[in-house]
Amino acid sequence: MAGKRAYDDPCGIARALDVVGERWAVLVVRELVLGPKRFTDLRTGLHGVSTDVLSQRLRQLEQAGVLRQVTLPPPGRTRAYELTDRGRELEPVLHALGRWGSREPFPTTDREMTVDAFAVALSTVFEPERAAGLDVVVALEIGPDRLVARLRDGRLTIRRGQAESPDAVVAGDLADLREVLWRGRSLTEAERAGVVRVTGSRAVVRRFLRLFPAPQPVDSGGAAASSR
């Protein structure tokens, strides 16, 4: 890509980083995993990125064939960006990178992750063996966002949209759902507090929540920390 620094290294890793190694590039891909987004939506989701830098990254990724511009259907008919087939090939890379990074300490920030990042996080820590024999649809209502999580044959797919006949619906703010999933808050307590709401099969929801165990953190020396 013209004007972009390159490693000038024939290794496949270096060549991949020539495409997505610039700051914000991988996070742009993360924000598009669930579907197209407008420039303003990307700018809102990527805290700290400037308009100029985001424009540059989008242009570079488009030139590399990772994403493309599309026009959203009515009533919007606005320009947006979506991943190409080649861009979607990065999804398992995101999961692997997220799996590695999820064991690192959380940053000291009050900012919440985006719904797109949350969906990627679910896929990142998902344990297929725990989903054996499970064939269900769980709708997630996170503020104004609607996600559909489908489990079948030990595989998880998550997409935006409204589920037609879900086995269960889980509704709540993102911070509260993360408390239940990964920070030890019980579902019952969250329901009593009125911050999480469940409709449909509670048995399905309880099993669903167990599919995404919290990663075991590493200590400062890089080894797995004690689970005590």
Secondary structure, 3 states (H helix, E strand, C coil): CCCCCCCCCCCHHHHHHHHHCCCCHHHHHHHCCCCCECHHHHHHHCCCCCHHHHHHHHHHHHHCCCEEEEECCCCCCCEEEEECHHHHCCHHHHHHHHHHHCCCCCCCCCCCCCHHHHHHHHHHHCCHHHHCCCCEEEEEEECCEEEEEEEECCEEEEEECCCCCCCEEEEECHHHHHHHHHCCCCHHHHHHCCCEEEEECHHHHHHHHCCCCCCCCECCCCCECCCC
